[in-house]
Amino acid sequence: MVSIKSSDFHYVCFIFSEGENSEGEGSDGQSSNDGPCPNFSNYLYFLFVPTLVYRDSYPRSPTINWRYVVTNFAQVAGCLIYLYYLLARFCVPVFRNFNHESVTLKQLLLSSFGCMLPGTLILLIAFFAILHSWLNAFAEMLRFADRLFYKDWWNSKSYAIWYRTWNCVVHDWLFTYVYKDISSLLKYLNIQCGRATPMAVVFLLSAIFHEYIVTMTMGFFYPVLFVMFGGIGFGFMFLGLKPTHQAWNVFMWITLMIGMGLLMCLYSLEWYARKNCPVTADSFLDKLIPRTWTCELRLWQNDLDPGVTGQ
């Protein structure tokens, strides 16, 4: 997050310097600004406020309600405790014995459907803890008054609306620094491609960033989220472009629950496969190849040849 904000600040410095070069020096021989960048105090404030788009000034609230700050941090702590309960209750008992027997398609489907409810709850808890409680706590401490961190995404009737309302903080950054720049570049190159190409670039960048976060958090590379977000999710953008019927909202919730169930199931399988299955080769390639594939292949070979024993 710090690197993103630092890049935003450098982008603003570049714009400032370009503006100075285009305006030239004033009549008194001095430049129109004191320097090519905004004040460093603005940069420090920008590092901690819950926004990714730099501005020289933001709307400020007059006072700080410390009770509201403590309440939001307490909500974050409560969400973490409930998240631990969900994982210990619905994830660990189901997947911790992976590697003792081969996983059939029926078991995979049943596990995915069993993970739909806890996976959706994890999504809602993460949304409430981060985009509501955590960001509002910092906004209150820093008297940051622009608190439109999300909109009513739960009423969305298409994924195009959901992507724009689920996380306004990231959406504003992608629109300001990626979508608009890609559109301007294509216009400069006289490439007529409409909105599809900038949208595809935004989705690709967002999918890579999400996959990077999951990879660093889990400690292994398993691009399920990348495929579902950058592939299937991008295709869903064009479903119900102008929806009017409430059935589209039902469709969004059903597909969202199915997707969260698959994510929780597949990542849990890979997590316990790396814990229970032996390492075939201690190399960088082993970190890129899903352990569930090699583990399932070994179990399949053991079923064909009972004389082969695994660990």
PLY file of the C-alpha trace (Angstrom):
ply
format ascii 1.0
element vertex 311
property float x
property float y
property float z
element edge 310
property int vertex1
property int vertex2
end_header
0.00 0.00 0.00
2.87 2.36 0.80
4.43 1.63 -2.59
1.15 2.44 -4.36
0.83 5.74 -2.53
4.47 6.59 -3.18
3.99 5.94 -6.89
0.92 8.20 -6.82
2.95 10.97 -5.21
5.74 10.59 -7.78
3.10 10.73 -10.50
1.85 14.03 -9.08
5.43 15.32 -8.92
5.84 14.44 -12.59
2.64 16.32 -13.46
3.84 19.31 -11.44
7.22 19.34 -13.18
5.61 19.01 -16.62
3.33 21.92 -15.78
6.29 24.05 -14.76
8.19 23.21 -17.94
5.20 24.08 -20.11
4.54 27.37 -18.31
8.19 28.37 -18.19
9.52 31.03 -15.90
7.57 34.05 -14.78
8.30 37.62 -15.71
10.59 38.01 -12.70
12.73 35.07 -13.80
11.40 32.77 -11.06
9.42 29.58 -11.53
5.71 29.67 -10.82
6.01 27.13 -7.95
8.46 26.68 -5.12
9.29 23.13 -6.23
8.26 20.32 -8.53
6.39 18.43 -5.79
3.72 19.22 -3.19
4.72 19.76 0.42
6.22 16.79 2.27
3.65 17.22 5.05
0.94 16.55 2.46
2.75 13.36 1.49
2.91 12.17 5.12
-0.79 12.83 5.60
-1.56 11.04 2.34
0.35 7.94 3.52
-2.09 7.34 6.38
-5.46 8.58 5.12
-7.77 5.87 3.70
-7.52 6.86 0.05
-5.23 5.98 -2.85
-5.80 9.13 -4.93
-3.55 12.04 -3.99
-4.99 15.51 -3.46
-3.34 18.59 -1.98
-6.26 18.89 0.43
-9.15 16.73 1.54
-12.42 17.47 3.34
-11.74 17.51 7.09
-14.08 16.88 10.00
-13.89 19.40 12.87
-13.30 16.99 15.78
-12.23 13.41 16.56
-14.67 11.01 18.20
-12.31 8.64 20.03
-15.16 6.41 21.18
-16.01 5.81 17.53
-12.35 4.96 16.85
-12.19 2.43 19.69
-15.50 0.90 18.60
-14.24 0.35 15.07
-11.00 -1.26 16.24
-13.02 -3.49 18.58
-15.15 -4.53 15.60
-11.98 -5.46 13.70
-10.84 -7.62 16.63
-14.25 -9.29 16.81
-14.16 -10.01 13.07
-10.74 -11.65 13.41
-12.00 -13.88 16.22
-15.06 -14.91 14.21
-12.88 -15.50 11.14
-10.70 -17.86 13.19
-13.82 -19.70 14.36
-15.07 -20.16 10.78
-11.75 -21.57 9.61
-11.40 -23.86 12.63
-15.00 -25.08 12.38
-15.57 -25.44 8.63
-12.12 -25.63 7.04
-9.69 -27.54 9.26
-11.87 -30.61 10.01
-12.73 -31.11 6.33
-9.33 -30.68 4.67
-6.69 -31.52 7.29
-6.67 -35.23 6.35
-6.01 -34.59 2.68
-3.35 -37.00 1.31
-4.77 -40.05 3.08
-7.08 -40.92 0.20
-7.67 -39.76 -3.35
-10.16 -36.94 -3.80
-12.97 -37.80 -6.18
-15.02 -35.35 -8.21
-18.01 -36.04 -5.97
-16.01 -35.20 -2.84
-14.69 -32.05 -4.48
-18.19 -30.88 -5.39
-19.57 -31.69 -1.94
-16.68 -29.86 -0.27
-17.17 -26.85 -2.55
-20.87 -26.64 -1.74
-20.06 -27.10 1.94
-17.66 -24.15 1.73
-20.15 -21.81 0.06
-21.71 -20.50 3.28
-18.49 -20.11 5.33
-16.69 -18.70 2.28
-19.39 -16.07 1.80
-19.29 -15.25 5.50
-15.52 -14.79 5.26
-16.04 -12.41 2.33
-18.59 -10.36 4.28
-16.45 -10.33 7.42
-13.38 -9.19 5.47
-15.44 -6.48 3.80
-16.84 -5.21 7.10
-13.53 -5.39 8.96
-11.40 -3.67 6.30
-13.62 -1.42 4.20
-15.87 -0.31 7.05
-14.30 -0.60 10.50
-10.57 -0.26 9.73
-10.86 2.56 7.20
-13.42 4.47 9.27
-11.17 4.22 12.33
-8.23 5.81 10.49
-10.51 8.34 8.81
-11.83 9.44 12.20
-8.36 9.68 13.76
-7.09 11.79 10.84
-10.33 13.81 10.54
-10.71 12.56 6.98
-14.27 13.44 5.99
-14.52 11.80 2.55
-15.64 8.36 3.70
-17.25 6.87 0.62
-15.33 3.61 0.89
-18.11 1.51 -0.64
-21.63 1.82 -1.98
-24.64 -0.47 -1.82
-22.92 -3.28 -3.75
-25.28 -5.86 -2.20
-28.08 -4.44 -4.38
-26.05 -4.71 -7.60
-27.83 -6.27 -10.57
-24.67 -6.85 -12.59
-21.01 -7.50 -11.97
-20.17 -4.25 -13.75
-22.00 -2.39 -10.98
-20.59 -4.66 -8.27
-16.98 -3.99 -9.30
-17.59 -0.24 -9.16
-19.35 -0.23 -5.77
-17.65 -3.03 -3.81
-14.39 -1.16 -3.12
-14.54 2.51 -4.07
-11.02 3.15 -2.74
-9.34 0.77 -5.20
-11.83 1.53 -7.98
-11.05 5.26 -7.82
-7.31 4.51 -7.99
-7.68 2.18 -10.97
-9.91 4.67 -12.78
-7.67 7.67 -12.08
-4.21 6.21 -12.67
-4.80 3.24 -14.99
-8.04 3.46 -16.96
-7.77 7.16 -17.85
-4.08 6.92 -18.76
-4.61 3.85 -20.95
-7.53 5.58 -22.68
-5.42 8.72 -23.26
-2.54 6.64 -24.62
-4.80 4.81 -27.06
-6.27 8.10 -28.26
-2.76 9.51 -28.71
-1.84 6.46 -30.82
-5.09 6.81 -32.81
-6.23 3.34 -31.78
-9.99 3.03 -31.79
-10.94 0.21 -29.43
-13.63 1.72 -27.21
-13.66 0.86 -23.52
-12.82 -2.84 -23.87
-9.02 -2.52 -23.94
-8.67 -0.16 -20.94
-11.10 -2.35 -18.99
-9.09 -5.47 -19.87
-5.85 -3.81 -18.71
-7.51 -2.76 -15.45
-8.81 -6.28 -14.83
-5.45 -7.85 -15.66
-3.60 -5.50 -13.30
-6.17 -6.02 -10.55
-6.07 -9.82 -10.97
-2.26 -9.84 -10.78
-2.31 -7.65 -7.68
-4.92 -9.84 -5.94
-2.97 -12.98 -6.82
0.23 -11.41 -5.48
-1.47 -10.67 -2.15
-2.81 -14.24 -1.87
0.57 -15.73 -2.86
2.44 -13.70 -0.25
-0.18 -14.49 2.39
-0.48 -18.23 1.75
3.18 -18.81 0.90
2.55 -20.60 -2.40
1.45 -19.85 -5.95
-1.94 -21.29 -6.87
-3.59 -19.02 -9.47
-7.22 -19.95 -8.81
-8.15 -16.39 -7.88
-6.32 -15.05 -10.94
-8.33 -17.31 -13.28
-11.65 -16.60 -11.58
-11.07 -12.86 -11.28
-9.24 -12.06 -14.50
-11.03 -14.64 -16.65
-14.51 -15.57 -15.48
-14.99 -12.31 -13.59
-14.09 -10.26 -16.65
-16.59 -12.22 -18.74
-19.32 -11.60 -16.17
-18.79 -7.86 -16.72
-20.75 -8.11 -19.96
-23.70 -10.04 -18.51
-26.69 -7.83 -17.85
-25.13 -4.58 -19.02
-28.45 -2.77 -18.51
-30.22 -4.97 -15.97
-33.64 -4.04 -14.72
-34.97 -7.25 -13.20
-34.18 -8.24 -9.62
-33.24 -11.72 -10.85
-29.84 -10.32 -11.87
-29.15 -9.53 -8.22
-30.04 -13.12 -7.31
-27.70 -14.32 -10.07
-24.89 -12.17 -8.68
-25.28 -13.54 -5.16
-25.51 -17.17 -6.30
-22.41 -16.95 -8.50
-20.58 -15.04 -5.77
-21.34 -17.77 -3.24
-20.29 -20.51 -5.67
-17.05 -18.68 -6.40
-16.24 -18.20 -2.71
-16.96 -21.88 -2.07
-14.56 -22.92 -4.84
-11.87 -20.53 -3.63
-12.09 -21.73 -0.03
-12.14 -25.40 -1.07
-9.27 -25.27 -3.59
-6.98 -23.09 -1.48
-7.63 -25.29 1.56
-6.76 -28.40 -0.45
-3.52 -26.83 -1.65
-2.65 -25.62 1.88
-2.98 -29.09 3.41
-1.44 -30.78 0.39
1.73 -28.78 1.02
1.60 -29.77 4.68
0.89 -33.48 4.23
2.41 -34.41 0.87
6.18 -34.91 0.61
8.26 -32.54 -1.48
9.27 -34.23 -4.74
11.98 -31.71 -5.58
13.24 -28.84 -3.47
13.33 -26.29 -6.26
11.71 -23.06 -7.32
9.58 -24.98 -9.82
8.01 -26.91 -6.94
6.69 -23.64 -5.53
4.95 -22.89 -8.82
3.43 -26.33 -9.47
0.31 -26.95 -7.33
1.06 -29.65 -4.77
-2.49 -31.00 -5.12
-1.62 -32.14 -8.65
1.54 -34.03 -7.70
-0.03 -35.39 -4.52
-3.13 -36.61 -6.34
-0.92 -38.23 -9.01
1.04 -40.08 -6.34
-2.16 -41.31 -4.68
-3.47 -42.44 -8.06
-0.24 -44.38 -8.70
-0.53 -46.00 -5.27
-4.08 -47.11 -6.11
-2.82 -48.73 -9.31
0.16 -50.37 -7.59
-0.68 -51.34 -3.99
2.96 -52.28 -3.45
3.97 -48.64 -3.63
3.73 -47.00 -0.22
3.61 -43.30 0.43
4.50 -41.33 3.43
0 1
1 2
2 3
3 4
4 5
5 6
6 7
7 8
8 9
9 10
10 11
11 12
12 13
13 14
14 15
15 16
16 17
17 18
18 19
19 20
20 21
21 22
22 23
23 24
24 25
25 26
26 27
27 28
28 29
29 30
30 31
31 32
32 33
33 34
34 35
35 36
36 37
37 38
38 39
39 40
40 41
41 42
42 43
43 44
44 45
45 46
46 47
47 48
48 49
49 50
50 51
51 52
52 53
53 54
54 55
55 56
56 57
57 58
58 59
59 60
60 61
61 62
62 63
63 64
64 65
65 66
66 67
67 68
68 69
69 70
70 71
71 72
72 73
73 74
74 75
75 76
76 77
77 78
78 79
79 80
80 81
81 82
82 83
83 84
84 85
85 86
86 87
87 88
88 89
89 90
90 91
91 92
92 93
93 94
94 95
95 96
96 97
97 98
98 99
99 100
100 101
101 102
102 103
103 104
104 105
105 106
106 107
107 108
108 109
109 110
110 111
111 112
112 113
113 114
114 115
115 116
116 117
117 118
118 119
119 120
120 121
121 122
122 123
123 124
124 125
125 126
126 127
127 128
128 129
129 130
130 131
131 132
132 133
133 134
134 135
135 136
136 137
137 138
138 139
139 140
140 141
141 142
142 143
143 144
144 145
145 146
146 147
147 148
148 149
149 150
150 151
151 152
152 153
153 154
154 155
155 156
156 157
157 158
158 159
159 160
160 161
161 162
162 163
163 164
164 165
165 166
166 167
167 168
168 169
169 170
170 171
171 172
172 173
173 174
174 175
175 176
176 177
177 178
178 179
179 180
180 181
181 182
182 183
183 184
184 185
185 186
186 187
187 188
188 189
189 190
190 191
191 192
192 193
193 194
194 195
195 196
196 197
197 198
198 199
199 200
200 201
201 202
202 203
203 204
204 205
205 206
206 207
207 208
208 209
209 210
210 211
211 212
212 213
213 214
214 215
215 216
216 217
217 218
218 219
219 220
220 221
221 222
222 223
223 224
224 225
225 226
226 227
227 228
228 229
229 230
230 231
231 232
232 233
233 234
234 235
235 236
236 237
237 238
238 239
239 240
240 241
241 242
242 243
243 244
244 245
245 246
246 247
247 248
248 249
249 250
250 251
251 252
252 253
253 254
254 255
255 256
256 257
257 258
258 259
259 260
260 261
261 262
262 263
263 264
264 265
265 266
266 267
267 268
268 269
269 270
270 271
271 272
272 273
273 274
274 275
275 276
276 277
277 278
278 279
279 280
280 281
281 282
282 283
283 284
284 285
285 286
286 287
287 288
288 289
289 290
290 291
291 292
292 293
293 294
294 295
295 296
296 297
297 298
298 299
299 300
300 301
301 302
302 303
303 304
304 305
305 306
306 307
307 308
308 309
309 310
